[in-house]
Amino acid sequence: MSLLIVISSVDSEKKANKLAKKLVKEKLAACVSIFSSSINSHYVWKDKQEIQQEYLMLIKTIPDNFNALKAFLEKNHPYKTPEIISFKAEDCNQSYLNWVIEQTKTSS
């Protein structure tokens, strides 16, 4: 089993915290770290260049949870097109990985 990190961002710290609480409660993530200082995202949306202050979320989970986590974000995220990017951690300490696995276990 490996550690999966999913990144997403939202336009307010309150929305990030709301998503994080639900993700952890539903065992889709063991931990969600939110950068409490906003970042500036530059992008084009509907043919217009935008600059948006956002709050970055680092969502720690396991690969088996990715599809459910992605579906959750697509349903609950405030953006029409949410950022959902995942990558496997190359390496992490075994005790942390064990904790993530334990926290994301479901009975199903």
CORGI-V808788 format. One record per helix or strand. SS is the DSSP state (H for helix, E for strand). FROM is the first residue (numbers start at 1). LEN is the number of residues. If there is no record, write none. Layout:
ss/from/len
SS/FROM/LEN
SS/FROM/LEN
//
This chain:
ss/from/len
E/3/8
H/13/13
E/31/4
E/39/7
E/48/15
H/63/14
E/85/4
H/94/11
//
